[in-house]
Amino acid sequence: MQASETNRSDVEFVTFFAGGQSFSLDITHVREIRRWTAVTPLPHAPKEVLGVMNLRGSVIPIYDLSARFGLGPTPENPRNVVVVAMIENQTVGLLVEAVSEILSVQRAQIQDTPDIRSDTTRQSITGVIPIDEGMTRVIDLAAVIQAKGRQAA
């Protein structure tokens, strides 16, 4: 049992760019990475929800992660991809500029999010990981997808 506990100290993240910034998502939530294809817009959807996409018979919402974080809409680019992720029983797509790498780190390397006056940031970003000469932000997928609903309550 100690061997499995030791393995738990290492965590893998998929890192990607949205709004020119580096973000990462726990690899256990990522189901696949797809090329960007047109989506079907939904009336009255929030600005960060681009629409829905048919993924092998399942209709999933596509979020523009850059717009969700207030960094403006993702500019059209042939390198754009959709990170298909699952949280609880919900599958969603995240439009990002590009996927960067798979990052394997020890939990101790993940630093707390600095205390700033934004509840949305504290809910959506669970930590930061120093990499090379920069940092990547660890996102909480549940908070990113559901934060709007919490704010309205």
N, C-alpha and C positions, 0 to 999 in steps of 0.2 A: 504494500500500500504506500510505502514511502516513495517508491519510484514514481508512482502516478502523481504524488504531491509535488515532487521535484519538477516534473514535466509541466505542472500547472503554473510554475513561475515564469515560463516562457509563453508569450502571447504573440500571435501573428495577426498582422493588419494588412489590408489592401490600401495602398496610398494612391491618391488621385488629386487632380487639380480642379478647383471650381473657383471662379472669380479671380484667377491668377494666384490663388492661395492653396497650400497643401493641407489636405484633410486625410484622415484615415478611418477605416471601419473594421471592426473585428471580423476576421476572415470567416468565422463561423456563421455570420449573417449573410455572406455573399453566396449567391447561387450561381450566377454567371455574369459575364461581361459581354455585351452585344453592341454591334454597330448601331449608330443612330439611324432610326427610320421615322418617317412621319407618324404623328399620333392623331387621334380623333379628339378635337377640343370638346370640352363640356361647357355648356352655358353656366354662367355665374360661379365658375370655379375660381379659387384664389389665384392670384397672379403667378404664384410659384408652381401651380399644377398646370402643366402644359396640356394635359388631356389623358387619354387612355390608349393602351397598346394591347393588341392581341398576342399573347405569349402561349403558343401551343394550346389554344382553346380557352385560356383564362384571360380575362380582361384585368389589366393592372394599371393603377395610376402612375403617371410619370411626373416626378418633381424636378424642377430646375433647381439644383442645389445652390447655385450661385445666387439666384433670385431669392431663395428661401433664407439665405444668410444676409440679405440686404446688400449684396455685392453687384447688383444689376443682372440683367438677363445674360445667359450664356450666348456669346456670339456664335453664329453659324460657322462651322468648320468641319471638314471631312474627318478630322481626328476625333470629334466628339463621340463619346460612347455612353451607353446606359449600363449602370451597375445595377443588376437585378438582385435585390436583397429581400430577406424574409425576417420579419419580426413577429413573434408569436405565431399567429395563423394568417398573417397578412403579407402578401408579396407586393413589393413596390419597385419602381424603377427610379434611379437617380441619374439625371443627365449631368455629366461632368465633361470637362474639356479633354482630359486624357487620364488614363490610369498610369501610374508611375512604376510601382514595384510592390512586392510582398516584403513586408518589414517584420522581422522577428526580433522581439525585445523581451527583456525581463520586466516583470511587473514593477520592480523597483525603479526602472528608468522612466516610467510614466509619472510626470509631475502634475500636481494639482493645477487646475485652471486658476489663473490669478483672479483675485477678488475684484471684480469690476461691478459697476452699478447696473448691469443688464441681467434681469432674470432669465431672459431667453437664452443668452449666452451661457449662463450657469447651467441651465437645463439641457442645452444642446451639445455643449462641449464638456466632456468628462475629464479631459486632461490634455497635456501637451507632451510630445516626445521630441527631445533634441536630436536632430539628425544632421550630419555634416556641419554646414555653417548656418543652418536654419532650424525650423521646427515644423512639426506637423501636428494638427489638432485632431484629437480623438473624438469622433462624434457619437452621440447616443441616438441611434436610429429611431427609437420609440419617441424620444422627445422631439426630434426633428419633424417627424410625421404628425405628431399629435399636439405640438406646442400651440398651434393656432387655436385649437379647440379649448385648451386650458385657459388661454388668455381671455376668450370670450365669456367664460363662465363667471 
